Amino acid sequence: IQHIPYSFFSISNFKNHFKIKTMKEMHHKFIEVFSHRNDISQRREIIETTFKTLLKHYRINLPEHLIQQQEQIILKNTRKNPDYHVYKAQKNFSKIIRLLAEKQLQESVLIDHLSYQENIALNPLDVASYFNFLQRPRTKEFICFDLPATQMNGQEQPLPAEIVNQSCLREKTLNHIINYLTL
C-alpha cells in the first residue's frame, strides 16, 4: 500500500493518468479544468458531451429498485448541503433527483460495459494516479467517478479495494474514450 501525503501532487502520475507525452498536452489538460464557462469547467463539459453522445447509441434500461436506491443516495448527500431546504422547496425537486439518479446509473453501466468491451485493466500506478487527484479540491475536478462516502454513523469506515478499483477503472475507461474521440 502506498501512502500519498496531502501536500503531494505527482506530475508523473498526472501524465500517466491522461496518457500525456508532451508539455503542450499537459498544458491543454490543465486548461480543461481551470477554464470555466457558466461555472462549469471545460473538463466537465467534455465529459457531459461524451456521455450524451454515447448514450444516444446505447439504450440502457434500468430496474426501478436501482433507480430508487440511487435516489436515496443522492438525497442523503444533498441533505448535507446547507442549501438543501432551498432545493427541496422547488416544485420539481423529486423529478430532478430521479433524473439525476437515472443519469448517474446509466453513465456507470455504460462505462462498466465499455471497460469490459475494450479490455481495459488497472495497474497500481492507475490507483495511485486516481488518489493523487483526490488530494485537493481543485484537482478533484479531473475526477468524474468519485469514491462513495467513507463515513457511516459518524465513524470513518475503510473502503473495500474492489470499490476503489471500480472507481479507478471507470475513470481510466472514461479517459480512454475521451482520448479516442478527440484524436
C-alpha positions in Angstrom: 0.0 0.0 0.0 1.3 3.4 -1.0 0.8 6.5 1.2 0.1 9.8 -0.6 0.5 12.8 1.7 -1.9 15.7 1.4 0.6 18.2 0.2 1.9 16.0 -2.6 1.0 16.2 -6.3 2.7 13.9 -8.7 3.2 15.2 -12.2 4.3 11.8 -13.4 1.0 10.3 -12.1 -0.8 13.1 -13.8 0.9 12.3 -17.1 0.2 8.6 -16.7 -3.5 9.1 -15.9 -4.1 11.1 -19.0 -1.5 9.5 -21.3 0.3 12.8 -21.7 3.5 12.8 -23.7 4.4 16.4 -24.1 4.4 19.6 -22.0 1.9 21.1 -24.6 -0.6 18.3 -24.0 -0.2 18.8 -20.2 -0.8 22.5 -20.6 -4.0 21.7 -22.5 -5.2 19.2 -19.9 -4.7 21.9 -17.1 -6.7 24.3 -19.2 -9.6 21.8 -19.3 -10.0 22.0 -15.6 -9.0 25.6 -14.9 -11.0 27.2 -17.7 -14.6 27.8 -16.6 -17.6 28.9 -18.6 -21.0 29.3 -16.9 -19.4 28.0 -13.7 -18.6 24.6 -15.4 -15.1 23.6 -16.2 -14.2 22.7 -19.8 -13.4 19.2 -18.5 -16.9 18.7 -17.1 -18.3 19.9 -20.4 -16.2 17.4 -22.3 -17.4 14.6 -20.1 -21.1 15.6 -20.3 -20.8 15.8 -24.1 -19.1 12.4 -24.3 -21.9 10.8 -22.2 -24.6 12.4 -24.3 -23.1 11.1 -27.5 -22.6 7.6 -26.1 -26.0 7.3 -24.6 -27.6 8.2 -27.9 -26.1 5.0 -29.3 -26.5 2.7 -26.2 -30.0 2.2 -24.8 -29.9 1.3 -21.1 -32.9 0.0 -19.3 -32.6 0.3 -15.5 -34.5 -1.6 -12.9 -36.8 0.6 -10.8 -35.3 -0.6 -7.5 -31.8 0.6 -8.6 -33.1 4.0 -9.5 -34.8 4.3 -6.1 -31.7 3.2 -4.3 -29.6 5.8 -6.2 -32.2 8.5 -5.4 -31.8 7.7 -1.7 -28.0 8.1 -2.0 -28.4 11.4 -3.8 -30.9 12.6 -1.2 -28.6 11.6 1.6 -25.7 13.6 0.1 -28.0 16.5 -0.7 -29.2 16.8 2.9 -25.7 17.6 4.0 -25.7 20.7 1.7 -26.6 23.9 3.5 -28.9 24.8 0.6 -30.9 21.6 0.9 -34.1 23.3 2.0 -33.9 25.7 -0.9 -33.6 22.8 -3.3 -36.4 20.9 -1.6 -38.7 23.8 -2.0 -38.5 23.6 -5.8 -41.7 22.2 -7.4 -39.8 19.6 -9.5 -37.3 18.6 -6.8 -38.2 14.9 -6.8 -38.2 14.8 -10.6 -34.7 16.4 -10.7 -33.5 13.8 -8.2 -34.9 11.0 -10.2 -33.4 12.3 -13.5 -30.0 12.7 -11.8 -30.2 9.1 -10.4 -31.0 7.7 -13.8 -28.2 9.7 -15.4 -25.6 8.5 -12.9 -26.7 4.9 -13.2 -26.7 5.0 -17.0 -23.2 6.5 -17.0 -21.9 3.9 -14.6 -23.4 1.0 -16.5 -22.2 2.4 -19.8 -18.6 2.9 -18.6 -18.5 -0.6 -17.0 -19.7 -2.1 -20.3 -17.2 -0.2 -22.3 -14.3 -1.1 -20.0 -15.2 -4.8 -20.4 -15.6 -4.5 -24.2 -12.3 -2.6 -24.5 -10.4 -5.0 -22.1 -9.2 -2.1 -20.0 -7.3 -3.2 -17.0 -5.9 -1.4 -13.9 -2.4 -1.4 -12.6 -1.2 0.0 -9.3 0.0 3.2 -10.9 -3.6 3.9 -12.1 -4.8 3.7 -8.5 -2.0 6.0 -7.2 -2.8 8.5 -10.0 -6.5 8.4 -9.0 -5.7 9.1 -5.4 -3.3 11.8 -6.5 -6.3 13.8 -7.8 -8.4 13.3 -4.7 -5.8 15.3 -2.6 -7.1 18.8 -3.4 -10.5 20.3 -4.2 -9.2 21.8 -7.4 -7.7 18.6 -8.8 -10.9 16.7 -7.9 -12.3 18.4 -10.9 -10.4 15.8 -13.0 -12.4 13.0 -11.4 -15.8 12.1 -12.7 -16.4 8.9 -10.8 -15.8 9.7 -7.1 -15.5 7.2 -4.3 -18.5 6.6 -2.1 -18.7 8.2 1.3 -16.5 6.7 3.9 -18.3 7.9 7.0 -21.1 5.8 8.5 -22.8 6.9 11.7 -20.1 9.5 12.3 -17.3 6.9 12.0 -14.7 6.6 9.3 -15.0 3.2 7.5 -12.4 1.7 5.2 -13.5 1.1 1.6 -13.0 -2.3 0.1 -10.3 -2.4 -2.6 -12.8 -3.6 -5.1 -14.8 -0.4 -4.8 -11.7 1.7 -5.1 -10.6 -0.3 -8.2 -14.0 0.0 -9.8 -14.0 3.8 -9.5 -10.4 3.9 -10.8 -11.3 1.6 -13.7 -14.3 3.8 -14.6 -12.1 6.9 -14.6 -9.5 5.2 -16.7 -12.1 4.0 -19.2 -13.6 7.5 -19.4 -10.2 8.9 -20.2 -9.6 6.2 -22.8 -12.9 7.1 -24.5 -12.3 10.8 -24.5 -8.8 10.2 -25.9 -10.3 8.0 -28.6 -13.0 10.5 -29.5 -10.6 13.5 -29.6 -7.8 12.0 -31.7 
